[in-house]
Amino acid sequence: MLALAACAPQGERLPAQIAPGNYRVAVELRPGPMQMIEFLVIVDRPHHGFINDLIVSVRTEDSNWQQAIPDGALGVYRRALRVRDRMHEHLFVRLRRFGEKKPFAELVFPLAGKSL
């Protein structure tokens, strides 16, 4: 199993950002077919480990908000989105706690200059 994981393609990481509440949010990009990119949003807090009680939504300029799917209880959330022009697009990430209606953070990650 570890050998298979070692062979899996690794994505490109965008610089992490800090959201209110000292949440560190990192995004990894993985190329897909037909201008689709899978985005992995990794959320953790120093000295608290991974966070798994969030609802994470993502969008680009050309898409509506879409909820990312939690990948286990490790603070990793996945979603594939179409990206037409990486030089001019951004990934918007919205964080909301379970049971709350309003998001507590919205972050913007520029995709320009990243090549996959």
C-alpha positions in Angstrom: 0.0 0.0 0.0 2.8 2.4 0.8 4.5 1.7 -2.5 1.3 2.6 -4.3 1.1 5.9 -2.4 4.7 6.7 -3.2 3.9 6.3 -6.9 0.8 8.5 -6.8 1.3 11.8 -8.7 1.9 14.7 -6.3 0.2 18.0 -6.9 1.5 21.5 -6.7 1.0 23.4 -3.5 0.0 27.0 -3.3 1.4 29.1 -0.5 -0.7 28.6 2.7 -2.8 31.3 4.2 -4.0 31.9 7.7 -7.8 32.3 8.3 -9.4 33.9 11.5 -9.0 31.5 14.4 -5.5 30.6 13.4 -6.6 28.1 10.8 -3.9 27.4 8.3 -5.3 26.7 4.8 -3.2 25.1 2.1 -4.3 24.2 -1.4 -2.8 21.5 -3.6 -3.6 21.4 -7.3 -3.8 18.1 -9.3 -4.4 18.3 -13.1 -7.3 16.5 -14.6 -8.8 16.0 -18.0 -10.5 18.6 -20.1 -9.3 21.7 -18.2 -10.4 20.3 -14.8 -8.2 20.6 -11.8 -8.8 18.8 -8.6 -8.2 21.0 -5.6 -7.2 19.6 -2.2 -7.9 22.1 0.6 -5.9 21.1 3.7 -7.0 22.8 7.0 -5.2 22.6 10.3 -4.4 24.6 13.4 -1.0 24.6 15.0 -1.0 22.5 18.2 -4.6 21.3 17.4 -3.9 19.1 14.3 -6.2 18.6 11.5 -9.7 20.1 11.6 -12.7 18.0 10.5 -15.7 20.0 11.7 -15.8 22.4 8.8 -17.8 22.8 5.6 -15.4 23.9 2.9 -16.7 25.4 -0.4 -14.7 26.4 -3.4 -15.2 28.3 -6.6 -13.3 30.0 -9.5 -14.4 33.2 -11.3 -16.3 31.1 -13.7 -18.1 28.8 -11.3 -20.6 28.8 -8.4 -19.8 27.8 -4.9 -19.5 24.1 -4.6 -19.0 22.1 -1.4 -15.7 20.2 -1.2 -15.9 16.6 -0.1 -14.1 15.7 3.2 -11.4 13.1 2.6 -11.5 11.1 5.9 -11.1 13.0 9.2 -7.8 14.5 8.3 -8.8 18.1 7.4 -8.5 17.4 3.7 -11.4 18.5 1.4 -11.5 17.7 -2.4 -13.3 19.2 -5.3 -12.6 19.3 -9.1 -13.4 22.5 -10.9 -13.0 23.7 -14.5 -10.2 26.2 -15.0 -10.3 28.0 -18.3 -7.4 30.5 -18.0 -5.0 29.9 -15.1 -3.1 33.2 -15.7 -6.2 35.2 -14.8 -8.1 32.9 -12.4 -8.2 32.5 -8.6 -9.5 29.8 -6.3 -11.9 31.1 -3.7 -12.2 29.1 -0.5 -15.0 29.6 2.0 -14.9 28.1 5.5 -17.9 27.5 7.7 -18.3 25.5 10.9 -20.9 22.8 11.1 -24.2 24.2 12.4 -23.4 27.8 11.5 -25.0 29.6 8.6 -22.4 32.2 8.0 -18.8 31.5 6.8 -16.1 32.7 9.2 -13.5 33.0 6.4 -13.1 33.5 2.7 -9.6 33.2 1.2 -8.4 33.9 -2.3 -5.6 31.8 -3.9 -4.2 33.1 -7.2 -3.5 30.4 -9.8 -1.4 32.6 -12.1 2.1 31.3 -12.9 1.4 27.8 -11.7 2.0 25.2 -14.3 0.8 21.6 -14.1 
